[in-house]
Amino acid sequence: MDRKKLNYSLLIAGPLSILLAYGFINGEIHWSNPNGRPIGQRLAYSQDPEEASESEQYYQTMTLYRQEPITINGVAQLKTDQTYYYNAERGDIQEVYVTDGQVIKKGQPLFKYNEQKAVYELEDTRREQTRLYNQRERLIDQLSEMTGNAYNWQGDLIEGYWTEDGYQYYVSVPIGKGEYVNKPVNPPVMDESGELVAPPEDGSADGIKDQIRTLNQQIEDIDIKVARMLKDQDSQVVAKIDGKVILNQDGKTDSQVPFIRVISEDISVTGSVSEYEFYALGEDRPVNLYVDAEDRDVTGTMIHYDKIPKVSPRSDESNEPMYNASQGSSGTQYGFTVKADEFIQPGFTVKVQIGLPGYVIPTDAIVYEGEKTFIYTVQDGVAVKKEIKLERQGVKQVVLRGVEEGEVVILYPYDVKEGQTIQVMDNAEFDQFDMEGMDYDGH
């Protein structure tokens, strides 16, 4: 160190040493100019430096600047990717409605199966369903003739009364459903003309009611079966998302190969951060993306991030969650998703630069008054007192609003008064003041 730098250091050794300690801890001060002053920091005085006496108080200041973004590695991938395979149980693929590269909408048909076997099975089930309905109807008619009472479609005893709107029916005694018995119900005995000649089974009304209850249970089961078969019989396979078609003809007969993929044209970049960078995540936060393989910059927006870490499955029966951590990482990882504004080849590695909101305020610039915190800034040559709200961001405390980039903040403002005249030296002025005002012989 030459004599000039040595005497300069002695002149402001007290406050500068504290400033250096802050700078090295927070990584915000860098020595790079000939006079060894921190970049972004200048002296300020309350009157013309030529009229200043040796007792004149000088203040150190710092210009606020935005925080440096953090950089996280991510991977580009398709936002959505829906795959459709050939299902041999549904028959052969009869017709394909889309072509390779075609852009389609959600719900649009992709292909159709030739499900003749399923059609036959449905026809057989419906015939069985019709027989059961007819059998129940005959038994109800027989029961009505035997008892002289009226019954509804499933055998409930009904009664009625006259109103202004006509005759009204109501169920007086429900018949219910019987236990399912996997055997045919004996049909009623009829003569050649089709008239009933004798009641079935035990010949009593109670016996007929038991048969109706059993039929009610069988009919309920077969109705459900038919409904499911109708749902499964829809031989058309439709797209579940919007996107572009990738068609592979080999998958038309091979269930191990994707037959159709519907991919979105939007690209997402995914990555994860540790708990130490979690504060950098936020929905709708703009980010910069650098595609290393193409030496290209792309903008994007963070659209999702994990509020809590993902839980990995446990092999034991413990109720304690086991949070997911990336391989090689000593801490929990929080995933995030960024929507890229331009196309990036899926699978490419992307560096995600996440800008951090707020400004880091040096602790030496903060004045505490009770539960409130203030700083002094220099505006138009005057000290202005500002109330600020500190918010924790990782291990740092930042101010998110109320200050602007480029504002000059006074360090160690313990004797500064609001409205006091403060002038900030530019670098050239300070160099001249440094040359003329210091005794390089130590006197």
Buried (B, 14 or more C-beta within 10 A) or exposed (E): EEEBEEBBBEBBEEBBEBBBEBBEEEEBBEEEEEEBBBBBBBBBBBEEBEEBEEEEEBBBBBBBBEBEBBEBEBBBBBBBBBEBEBEEEBBEBEEBBBEEEBEBEEEBBBBBBBBEEBBEBBEEBBEBBEEBBEBBBBBBEBBBEBEEBBBEEBBBBBEEEEEEEEEEEEEEEEBEBBEEEEEEBEEBEEEEEEEBEEBBEEEEBEBBBBBBBBBBBBBEEBEEBBEEBEEEBEBEBBBEBBBBBBBEEEBBEBEEEBBBBBBBEBBBBBBBBBEEBBBBBBEEBEBBBBBEEEEEEBEBBBBBBBEEBBEEEEEEEEEEEEEBBEEEEEBBBBBBBBBBBEEBEBEBBBBBBBBBBBBBBBEBBBBEEEEEBBBBBBEEEEBBBBEBEBBEBBEBBBBEEEBEEEBBBBBBBEEBEEEBEBBBBEEEBBBEBBEEEBEEEEE
